[in-house]
Amino acid sequence: MKQNLVFISGIPRSGTSLLHLMIGAHPRYVSVGEVYGLIRPGSARMANPDGVQCSCGKNALDCTFWGEVVSRLRGSDESTVAGRYQIFLDVFKARFGDEKIPVDSSKAMPALEALTTLPHVRVKTFYVIKDVRAWTVSLREHQNQQFKKLPRHQRFTRNMSSRLFRRWYNENRENQAVIERLGVPSAQLSYEELCLFPTQSLTKISAFLGDEFTEEVLSFNKGEHHGVLINRMRNSKEKMSGVFYDTRWLFSHRQWRVPMLLFPRIMDYNNRHVYGHVDSPFKRPGAEQRTVQSARAAN
C-alpha cells in the first residue's frame, strides 16, 4: 500500500505556511514543516538541530517525532534526497501510523522531484500563489528588516519593485512548469482566496484530497503540528487562532503602482492565476469545471 503525502509549493512569502497549518489542523493530517530544509544532504541545520524549533514547542532533538528523524539520519550513510525522504517517511509511519498523512511545506522543486521517484509514495501537490503587488510589498518589508541598519537610500535601487515583479513572474512560471512536467496530481490556490474565501477554499481542498475539511480547521492551534522551519506565525497565539488577511499592500501603492503599469503581461498572468479558482465573486467562467476536473484527476 502506498504512503500518502501532501506537498505544498510556491515561492517564499506566498502563503504556503497558512495552507500548511490549515490542512495540518485536520485530524487525519500532520503538518511537518519544511522537511527538505532540514533533511537534505549537507544541510547546516541538520548539523546543528539544537537551533531548529518544532511547532510543538520543543527543539528538533527533543521533539518526539523529529528527534527520531534526526537520530536516524545521523546514523545513516544515505546521501540522496529521495533516500533521506524515505527515512523521514518510515519514522512518520512508525510514529503516527497508516491513517495519518504528513503535510510537507518544503516548496523546493528538488524535494518534489525526489518524492516522485519513491515507488511506494503517493504525492498530491498544492501550489500557492500570491498577488504580485502583495508579494512585492511583503518581500520589500522583509528585506528592509534585514538591512534596516543601512541608510534608507541604500536599501533598494529605484527599480527594485520592477525587478521583484519580474522575479515573481519567472519563478512562479518555472515552478508550475516543473509540476506539470512531473505529472503529479496538483491543485492551485491563492493566498488571497485562502484568506478572503476560506470556506470556499476548504471546499476545493476537500475535493482534491478526498477528506472533508470544515471550518474547524481554521483554528490551527487545535491540530497536531510538528512543523520545522516554518513561518514565525506559529509562535503567535492570535495568528494561530484563525485566518487573517495581510492588507498592508493596499496602503503601499507607491511600491507597485509603476511596475503594474509597466508590465501588463505580468498583471494579466496575476489576475488569471490568483483570482477565480474558488466559488467567489472573482470567479471566472469555466473555473468550476476546471476545479472538478482537477479533483477527479487527483483521485
Buried (B, 14 or more C-beta within 10 A) or exposed (E): EEBBBBBBBBBEBBBBBBBBBBBBBBEEBBBBBBBBBBBBEEBEBBEEBEEBBBBBEBBBBEBEBBBBBBEBBEEEEBEEBBBBBBBBBBBBEEBBEEEBBBBBBBBBBEBBBBBBBBEEBBBBBBBBBBBBBBBBBBBBBEBEEEEEEEEEEEBBEEEBBBEBBBBBBEBBEEBBEBBEEBEBBBBBBBBBBBBBBBEBBBBBBBBBBEBEBEEEBBBBBBBBBBBBBBBEBBEEEEBBEEBEBBEEBEEBEEBBEBBBEBBEEBBEBBBEBBBBBBBBEBBEEEBBEBBEEBBEEBE
